[in-house]
Amino acid sequence: MEGLTPEALSIVKTIAAAGAITIGAVAPAIAIGMIGSKGMEAIGRNPEAASSVQTSMILAIAFAEAIAIYVLVIALIVKFV
């Protein structure tokens, strides 16, 4: 990024990291809410399958949280490199 002073570059990096964290926190939060909602619907319709639905739901939530952690790592790389 030619033409930017070191202070301006630092500001741009901070804004980019903040934007990445914002999107990276909102998207998994929405996904986890949807997973929980659909899991509860499935358990409500078929209570006998609660244990298998709950297991699948927890696994899906863990994958959604992993995306948020990846975004955090990317934001830290953008900020400090």
Buried (B, 14 or more C-beta within 10 A) or exposed (E): EEEEEEEEEEEEBEEBBEEBBEEBEEBBEEBBEEBEEEBBEBBEEEEEEBEEBBEBBEEBBEEBBEEBEEBBEBBEEBBEE
